[in-house]
Amino acid sequence: MADSVGIQQGSPAVGAAGLVPAAPGAAGTEGSSAAGGSARIAAKKAQLRSSPRPKKLEKLGVYSSCKAEGACKCNGWKSQNPPPTPPQTDQQSNTVNLQEPCRSCSHTLGDHVTHLENVSEEEMNRLLGIVLDVEYLYTCVHKEEDADTKQVYFSLFKLLRKSILQMGKPMLEAQESPPFEKPSIEQGVNNFVQYKFSHLPSKERQTIMELAKMFLNQINYWQLETPSQRRQRVPSDDVVGYKVNYTRWLCYCNVPQFCDSLPRYETTQIFGRTLLRSVFTVMRKQLLEQARQEKDKLPPEKRTLILTHFPKFLSMLEEEVYSHSSPIWSQDFLVGATGGQIPVHTVISAPPVARPIYYSTSPVSVDPSTCGSVSPARKPASVLESNPVGEKRKASEPLHHEENKRPRVVGDIPMDLINEVMATISDPATIPETSLLSAHSARDEAARLEERRGVIEFHVIGNSLNQKPNKRILMWLVGLQNVFSHQLPRMPKEYITRLVFDPKHKTLSLIKDGRVIGGICFRMFPSQGFTEIVFCAVTSNEQVKGYGTHLMNHLKEYHIKHEILNFLTYADEYAIGYFKKQGFSKDIKVPKAKYVGYIKDYEGATLMGCELNPSIPYTEFSVIIKKQKEIIKKLIERKQAQIRKVYPGLSCFKDGVRQIPIESIPGIRETGWKPAGKGKELKDPDQLYSTLKTILQHVKNHQNAWPFMEPVKKTEAPGYYQVIRFPMDLKTMSERLKSRYYTTRKLFMADMQRIFTNCREYNAPESEYYKCANILEKFFYTKIKEAGLIEKSNFIFCLHCLLTEIDDFILWR
């Protein structure tokens, strides 16, 4: 049964600029404190739901009509001894007397809750959630100063109150249901990215997509001004139309952030151009002003993105928002240079990538709410057959979508050749098995083979206060507590026990011969988009077998399945090396505001993070790399077979010759080799100037160019000019270019290379400046090649270089 309430179009809005007393936010600013208010409400709900059943009945009785004989009209039980205001939780009695009479109708508490006797715990918890939302709205009604806002708070209060009385689900009713306009704001911004930036290289297009995500996120958490405030600011505006959208926004997007018993939608997904036009100008002004005020607080790697690129992005988007002829707001918007009808592919909020490895229900009889197996090798065939989503993609199945989405570049190996080579090594037996003692074997290879043979298993387990305890799960939790206590002697045992058995924490356990030999204890924060890794250990006599790496790979797979793509952990000096090998670094990708106050801070430890790639099957990653290596070897063998002719060795060095030109080596040109570094020299000075100016501008606009924009100041880097004898920077290069100093491309390239060489000479390899130099250098030479100033390397040498990199990667793993 679903309860509903009618919302009049243009009725007073719920939650004005100061949304709720507990989380006021000025109009037009992000509700950072609102997130804190929502977290407090969620914590109260969790506490209430974990209470004993009599306590729950007492709470629901306050909002339940009397069921005693005689048609009692009492609509809620009232205690004879009401609690003090504010209530003193620690002084309240834990005992509940169902025979206690109501202060209003004198009937007992049991008479008010007879209809709840056979109600399940799940349904009771749902009703308790609505109760807290009712109490929250009741507080808002009394503290809200705006009369119109107070009126709608009261309307929602009555809706939720009625839902408790009738044990129904609250439902908002209006003349229209979401979405209210098509295309939505999200789709419009996607169309804008396609329309304006689809021609850019992939890295630059990725930067634009980051800006678009940033903008959409700002809208989803933006606090709209009230209609009365808007009327004062813009008297000539269509206030009636704005009030309609404002009311919808409050009821479907804003208030449900705190009252989660109401359905919630994202602003960008249910509203379109009309709402965006009404807020864009003010929002753009305040965002840019805030960025300028807080520019010193921004991370260096984000400074250029926010202060330089974001204003340009907003200016271009503003033209499309207010233009009457912009094509991005058409429902028939199409992209394609040929004029054909190509469907729009979503650039932002893309669907998750299909994965070849999935998880199944554990063969052990465990509670699904607290334990799920993550051991594909142990999955019964029946589970695979009943779950088509989890089936592996067949090797012969073509990747039409992925191949069409990925642009082909000059120098790519033809797909026909790849498929032909793949056919020759599709049989696993043809791939030589690497010895586990070989230097080339992957770290997790032994553990993976043991899992396939059923020697070890992996299970995600956790404690539960709501379900009947499972003996095997409890034994495993005790085993994990022992492993962590022995391997982490500096950690208090009481602390380890509390977290391992905490229902909010889960542990990926490694089981061998029925006993626990290792695990990773973690806590997921889905609303914040990350997971904190608390403990990670393998028992001492089972170490150096690759179990730690395979544990982490399974944990990554588990989180990709649950769409959480970031790990955070505090690592001590003994654990930093392990986490680095698993892809963790000190460069934290999660915004600080997302994790501060959520994760535990450990003194003397280093915060490290890891960002997951949904397209990587981590538990099979080393196998894939190994197969790729075999493919490249086959390609090299095919290329060598085409050359056929064998030349005698070089004898000139016996005659005292110290060096010879590479091109004089017999047979070198037959391999397809061409002198590297030789490109066309532009003879026209104006054409050379124009080409170099374009390349320099691209480099200066890159997000990693910020350290090299101006000469190094002596105050910022003492001793710099004693180490670097010939300094160079992008500002100096711009001045030289303007004065026509660069008469050849070699002069230009030499100055640019000097910037990167100087940076690497002065700074440590782990420094941010060193990393920026490497990234910017690759970008620079990409632009040089695109301009035709350097020819691309030949095919055979590219394969040899790639093979060397793969060897290095396997050794590293």
N, C-alpha and C positions, 0 to 999 in steps of 0.2 A: 504494500500500500504506500503510495507516495503522496505527501502533502505538498501543497503549492500555494503560492501567494501571487496575486496579480501585481505587476509593476506598471504603473501608468507611465507612458512615454512622456518624458519631460518632468517627471515628478522629482521632488527634492532628492539630492544625492546622499548616498551613505558614505561616511568617512571623508570629510572635507580635507583641506590641505594638511591639517593635523589629523591624520587618519584615525588614530585612537589615542587616548590619554597615555597609554603605556608606551606608545611608540610614535610620538608626534614627529612629523616631518614637514618642513616648510614646503609650500607649493613649488613645484619645479625643481626639486632636488631628490636625489636617490635616498630611499628610506633605509639607511644603514642601521639606524636604531630600530626600524621596523623589523628587520631580520632578527634582532635580539629579542623583540617582543614575541615574535612567532616561535622562537626557540624556547622561551620561557613557558608559553602555553603548551607546547609539545611536551616539555618536561613535566608539567603539572598533570597532563593527561596520562603520561606513562606511570607517574606515581600513583594516580588514582586507580588505574587499571590493574596495578599490582596489589591492590588492597584485598583483604579477605572479602568473601562474598557478602557477609552481613553488612560490612561497611558500604559496599556498593548498593545494597538494597536500601540502606538508610539514605544514601545520597539521592537515589532515584525516587524514593518515597516523597521527598520534598516536592517533586514535580509530577506526582501521580495522583489522580483523582481517587477519592475514597470509594471502595467497592463493597462497603458494608450494606446489609439489608436495610431497607427503608428509604432508598433513593437519596442518600446523603449528597449534598451539593458541594462538599469540600473539594477543592481542586489541588490540594497538596498538603502533605503531613507537616505539622509544625511542632517542633520539640517544646516540651514543657520548660526546659532549661536551655535557651538559645545560647550559642557560643559567643564569647566576647568579640568585639570588633576593634582591631583585626583579630581573627582567631589565633589562639596560641596552640599551634599544632602539637608541641611537645607535652602539653598539659591535658590534652583530650584523652578520654578513656578509649581503649581499644575494644571494649565490650559493647555490643549493640543488643538492646532488648526489643524484640519485635512486639512485645506486649505493652510497650510504653504508649500511653494515650496521646492523641493529637491535641494541641492547645486550642484548636479551632472547633473541631467537631467531636472530640472526646473518643473517637474510634482509635483503635490501636494502629501502630505502624504496619503490622501484618495485614490489616484490612486494606491498606493503601497499596500493598505490593503483591497481593495474591495473584495478579496476572503475570508476575515475573517468576513464579516458582519453577516453571518448566522451560524458562528461556535459557538458551545456550550462553556460554561465557562470551563468545564472539559477539552475539547480539547485544548482550549487556554492556560490553566494552564500547560498542558503537553508540549506544544511548548515553553512556557516561561522557563520551566525547562531545555529544550535542549539549549535555548539561553544562560543561565548562564553557562552551561557546555562548550559551544563553547567559551565564553569569558574566562573561566578558562583555557582551553587548549591553547587559544591564548597567555595568559600570560606565560604559561609553555614553549611554543615554543620560546619565546623571552628570557626567563631566563635560559633555559636548556643549559649547556655547552657541553654535549656529543652530537656529530653530529648524531650518529645513533638514539639516543633517540629523538632528535629534529625532525628527519625525520618522525618517527612514530607518535609523537604528532601531527605533521602537517597532517598526513593521517587521524587520528581520527577527527581532527578539520574539515577537508573537508567532512568527512562522516556526521558529525552532522550538518554542514552547509547545506549540500544537503538535509538532512531530514527536515529542516525548510522550505526550498524553495519548496519542493514537499509535505510538510505536511505528511510525512511518518514516519515510525518507524525505527530507526537505527538498523542495524543487521550486525554483523560481519560474514564474510564468510571465511572458510578455507577448506583445503582438508579433515579435520576430525572435527567433532563437539564433545563437551563434552559428556560423559567422555572419556578420552584419553587412559586410561589403566585400566584393570581389573585384580585382585581386586583392589579397590581404597586403598589409604593409610588408610582411616578410617576403611574399612573392614579388612585390613591386621592387624591393631592394635587390632581390636576386636578378630580376629582369634588368635592372640598372647596371649591375655588375657585368652581365652578359652583353648588354647593349654597348657599354662604353669601354670595356676592358678585355674583351675576349681575344683581342689581337696580341696582348702582351705575352712575354715569355712566362713560363710557369711560376718562377720565383716571384716576379713582380705581381702576377695575378694572385698569388697566395697572400701577398701583403695587402692587396685590395680586399680580399675575402676576410682577412683579420680585421680590417677597418669596418667592414660591413657587419661582422659579428659583434664588434664593440658597439656599433650604433644600435643594432637591434636589442642588445642587452640593456642599453641605457633606456630605451623606450619601455621595455617590459617592467622596469623598476622605477619609472618616472611618476612623480606625484602631480596629477593635473590640478590646475587652479579651479576653484569653485566657479559656478556660473556668475555669482554676484561679484566675485573678484574680477572675472573677465569682463563683466559689464562695466565696471569702473575703469578698467584699463583700455578697453576697446568699445566705446559706446555704440559705434556703428555696426558692430559685428552681429551675425545671426545667432543671438543667444539661445533661442528656442532649439535650433538644430544642435548647438553645442551641448545644451542641457541633456538632450536625448542620449548622445554618445557618452557624456559624462556619467549619467546614471547607469548606463550599461557597463561602463568601465568599472565603476565602483562595485556593482553587484556581481559581476562575472570575473573580475580580475583582481581587484584590490582587497576587499573585505575577505574573500576566501583565502588570502594568504595567511590570515590569522584564524579564521573560523573554517577549518578544513572539512567540516561537515557539509559545507556548501560546495557545489562544483566550481572548479577554478579553470580559467583559460588564460593563455598568453595574450597580451595586448596585441602583439604583432601578428597573431594568427586569426583574430576575429574582427579586427578593424582594418580599414583601408585608407585610401587617400584623404578622405574627408577629415578624419581625426588627425592624421599626420599634418595636414595643412594648418590645423588650428593650433598645433603645439610646436611646429618645427622652428619658427623664428625665435621664440623665447628659449627653446631648448638649445638651439645652436649657440646663441649668445652666452647662455649660462655655462655650457660645457667648455667653450673656448676660454671664457674668463676664469673658470676654475682651473683649467690646464695651465694658464699663464701664472696664476697665483701659486700653484703647487709644482712648478717646473723643477725646482731644486730637489723635491722629494721623489721625483720620478726616477726609476732605474735607468741607467745610461742607455741600455739597449732599447728602451721604449721611448726615450726622449724625442728622437727624430720622428718616430712613427706618430706620436701624439701631437707634437708641436709643429711639425712640418706637413706630414701627409694627411693627417686627419682634417685640418681646416680646408685643404684643397678638395678632399673627398666630400665634405659637407657642402661646399660651394657648388660643386658639380651636381650633387643630388638635389640641392635647393632649386636649381633651374628646372629639373625634371618634375619636382613636386608641384611647383606653381605654374608650369607651362600647360597651356590648354591643348597643345598638340603633341605632348610627349607620348611615344608609343609604349612605354613600359607599363602604363596603367590599363592597357587594353587586355581583355581576357583572351584575345587571339594573338598575343604577342609571340612572334616567331623569330628565331635567329638563324641566319644562314646566308652566306655570300652568294650562293647560287640562286637564291630566290625561292627555293623549294620550301615546303612546309616541314621544318624541323621542330619537333616538340622541345619545349623548354625543359632543361635539366636543372634541378635545384642545385645551386652553388653552395648555399648554406643550409645547415641542418640536413645533410645528406643521410640517406638510410644507412644502417650499419652494414659492413661488408660481410658477405657470407663466408663462413669459416669452415675449414675442413676437419676440425677437431671439436667435439662436443662432449657434454657431460651427461651421465645417465643416473638413474636411481641406483643407489648402492645395493649390491646383492645381500648385504647385511641388513637385518631387520632393524631399522632405525627410524626415528621420527623425522619426517621430511621437513619440518619446520626448523630443525636444528642440525640436520646432517644431510649432505648431498655428496655422492661419490664424484670424484673427479679423476677416475681411473678408466680411460677409454678401453684399455686392454681387457678389463673385466666386464665389459658391457655385454649382456645377453643379446642374442640375435633378435629375440622378440621385441626388445626395446627399440632396436634400430628399425625394425619393420613398422612399428607403430608410430614412429616419430620421423616422418619424411623430412622435416626441416633439418634434422641432424645428420642426414646421410652425407657421406663424402661425395665430392664431385668426381665423376669418373674421369680417368686420364684421357680418354678419347673424346670427351665432351669439349667442344670449342668454346673459347672465352669471348663470345661475340661482343658482349657489353663492355668488358674491360678493354678489349683491343680497340673498339671504336672510340672509347673515351680517351685512350692514351694516344697523343699525337705522335706520328712517326717523324723522326728527325734524320737528317742526312748522316750517313755512316752507320745506321742501324743494320743489324744482320737481318736478312730477309726471313720472314716467318716461315716460308716454305722450307728453307734450309734448316731452321730450328726444328720444325716438325719432323723432317726427315731424320735428323740426328736423334731426336727424342725417341723415335720409333726403334732405333738400334739399341737403346739402353733402357727401354721401358721395363724390361725384365729385371727385377732386383738382383737376380743371380749374376747378371753381367757386370754389376758394379762391384769392384773388388772390395772385400771386407777389410776395413782398417783394423790392424791389431790394437787391442786396448792398451798395450804398452807403448805403442808408437807415439812419436812426438806430434803426429798429425791427427790423432784421435781427438774427438770433441770431449769436453769435460764431462758431459752428462751421458755419454754413449753407454757406459756400463750400466748406469741406473735405468736408462731407457730399455735396454735389453732385459734387465731383470724384471721390469714391469710387464714386458710382453710375455715373459715366461710365467708370470703370476707370483714371482717371489716377493715383490713388494706391492703395496696398494696405497692410494692416496684418498683421504676422506676429509671433507670440511665438516667439522663438528662444533657444537656449542652447547652450553647449558640452557635449560628452559625452566622458568618458574610456572608456566601455564600448563605444561603437558606432563604426563606421567613419566618419571625418570626411566631412562633406558639403561640397563645394567652395563651393557657393553660400552655405551658412550661414556658413562661415568668412569669406568675402568680406564678408558683411553685418556680421559681428562686428567685422572690421577697420574697416569703414566707421563703425560705431557708436563704436568707440574713437577714431577721428579726430574725429567730431562732438563727442563729450563733451570731448575734449582741447582743441579750438579754442574751444568755447563756455564751458568752465569752466577758464580759464587758471590760477586759483589752486589747482586740484586737481592733485596730482602725477600725471604721465602713467603712471608705474609702478603707482600705486594704481588708476587707472582701468582699465588693461589687466588687472590681476590680477582685479578684480571682474567685468569684462565677460566674461572667459574662464573665470571660476570656474563649475564645473558646478552649484553650489548657487544661482547667480543666473540669472535669465532677463531678457530684454529684449524689450519690445514695440517693434518696429521699424516706422518709417514709410518705405515704399519708393515712390519716384517715378521713373519712367523707368528702372527697374532698379537704381537706386542709393539708398543710405540718406541720408535728409535729416533724420532725427530719431528719437528713441526715449526710452523710459523703462526704466531698469534697476531691477530690484526683486528682493527675496528673500522667498519665502513661508515663513511659519511656521504651517502648518496646525494643529499641536498647541496653539499659543498663540492661534490665532484672529485673526492679523493678518499684514499684509505690510509690509515696510519698503521705501520708495522711496528708492533710493540716488542715481541720477542722472536728470535730466530736461532735455532740450535739443532744440532745432530749429535747424538751420543758419541763419546770419544772413540769407542772401538769400532764405529761404523763410518768414520770420517775418511776423507781422501778417496771416496768412491763415486763422486759426482752427485751424491744425494742432495747436497745443498743447492746446486744449480738446477737440478730437476724439480726440487720443491718450489723454487722461485718461478720456474717456467710454468708449472701447474697453477701457481697463484696468479700469474699474469693471465693465463687462459680463463681462469674462473672470473676474474674481474672484467675482462673484455666481454664475457657472456653477460655480465650484469651492468655493462656500459659505464664502468668507472675506470678511467684511463690514467689516473695519477696515483703514485705511491709517495708517501712521506715517511721518514723515519729519523730518529736520532741515533747515530752510530758512534760507539766509543772508538778509541784508537785501534782496538783489535779487530773491529768489524768493518772499518772503512774500506780495507782492501777487498773483502768479500763483496760488499755492495757495489764497488766500482766495477768489478767483473760482471755483475748482474745488470749493468746499464744505469746505475745510479750516479748522480753527480751532485756537486754543491750548487749547481745552477738550477734553482727552484723555478719550475714553470707555473706552479699554482700561485695566483695572486695572494699576497700576504693577508689581505682582508678575509680570504676564504678559510684560512686555517688558524689564525690567531684566536686563542680562546677555546679551540676545539681539541688540539693535540697536547699531549703532556710534554712539558719542557724539562729536559734532563741536564743537570749541571755538568760541564766538562765534556759534553757530547757534541757532535757535529750534525746539523740538519742536512739531510740528503734527500733528493727526489728522483723519481723515475717516471717518464712519460711513456705510455704504452702506445703501440701502433696496432690498430684493430685488424690490419691486413696481414699481420705476421702470426702464423701458428707457432708459438714459442716452443712447445714441447717437441716439435719436429723440425725446428729451425736448422739445426746442424745437419740433419739429413738432407734438407733442401739445398744447403750450401754445398754439401758433398756432391749432390747430383748436378748442380750447376757447374762444379769444377770438372766433372766428367764430360759434360756437354762441351765446355770450352776446349778440353783436351781433344775431343773428337773433331771439333772444328779446325784446330791447329793441324791435326793429322791429315785432314782432308786438304787443307791448303798446301801442306808440305808435299802431299802426293801429287798435286797438280804441277808442282815445279819439276819433279822427276830428275832433272839433270843434277849430278853431283860434281862439284868443283873440287880440285885439289886444295890442300891447305895453303896458307900464306907462308912463303919462304923468305920474303923480303926482310923480315926482322933479323934473320941470321946474318944478313949482309950489313948490319949496323944501322938500318933505317929505324928511327925512333917512332915515327907516326906516319899514317897515310890518311887521305880523305876517305870518309865512309863510302862515298859513291864509287870509289875505285875497287871496292871488294867485289870479286867475281860473283855474279848471280844475285847481288843485293837488289838490283832494280827489278829483277824478275818476280820478286816476292811482293811487288807493289809499293816498295819503299820510295818515298820522295824526301828530298832534303827538308827537314823540319825548320820552321822559323822563317822561311822565305815566303814572302807574300808580295802582292803587287804594290809597288811604290807609286803613289799618286803624284803625277807630275804637275798637275794644275794646282797652284798654291791655294786658290779659293776653294777648290774641292777638298784638298787636304785639310784646310782650316775648318771647313764645315763638318767634315767627318770627325776630326779630333774633338771639336767643340761638343758634338752630340755624345761621343763616348764619355768625355769628361763630365758632362751634365748627368748622364746615367750613373756614373760612379758617385758623384756628389749626392745624388738623391737616394742612394742605397742606405738601408737602415743601419748598416755597420760602418758607415763612413764617418761617423761623428768624431772619432778620436783624431782624424787626419785633416779636419777642415781648415785648421789654422796652424801656424808655427807653434812648436812646443814652448811654453813659458818656463823660464828658469825657476820661478817660484814654485811651480807645480812639479817639476822634475829636476831636482838639484843634481848637478854633475852630468846632465844630459849632453851638453855640448863638449864635455871632455871625452865622452865615449863616442859620440856621433860627430864625425868631422864634416860630413856633407849632408846637412839636414834638408828635408824636402817636405812639402805639404800641398794640399789641393788648392789652397788660396794662392800660393806662389805659382803653381802650374797654371791657374786661371790667368794670372797676370802675364806670365810668359806667353801663353796662347794668344792673349789679346794683343801683345806687342809683336806677334808673328815670329816668335823665337823658334818655334818648332817648324823648321824647314823640311824635315824628314820625319817619318813615323818612328825611326829608331831613337831620335832625341826624346820624343814624347814618351815612348815606352821605357826608356832608361830612367827618366825622372819618376815615372809611376812605380817602377820596380824598386827604385831607391827608397820610396816611402815604406814599402813592405819590408825590405831588407833592414832598414834602420829600426823599425818597430820590433822585429824579431831579435835583433842584436841587443837592444836595450832592455826588453821586457822578458819575464820568465814565461816558459811555454804554457803554464796553467793560468796565466793572467788573461783578463778580458780583452786587453789590447792585442795580445798575440793572436787570440782566436778571431778577432775582428779583421786583423791583417790577412789571415789565411782565407777567410770567407770572401773578403773584398777582392783579393788577388784572383781567386777563381772566377768571380763575377767579371772582373776587368778583362781577363783573357777570353772569356766567353764573348764579350762585346767586340773585342779585337777580331776574333774569328768571324763573327757575324758580319763585320764590316769588310771582310775579305783581306785584311792586312796581314793575316797569318793563315797558311793553309793547314787543314786538319791532318792529323797523323794518319798513317796508313793502317789498313785492316789487321795485318799480321802482328804488328808491334802493339796495337791496342789489346789484342788477345793475350799476348805475353804479359803485358802490364797487369791486366785484369786477373790473370791466373796467379801472378805474384801476390796481388792484394788479397785474393781469396786464401792463399796459403798462410799469409800473415794473420788473417782474420781467424782461421781455424786454430792456429797456434794460440792466439789471444784468448779465444773462448775455452 
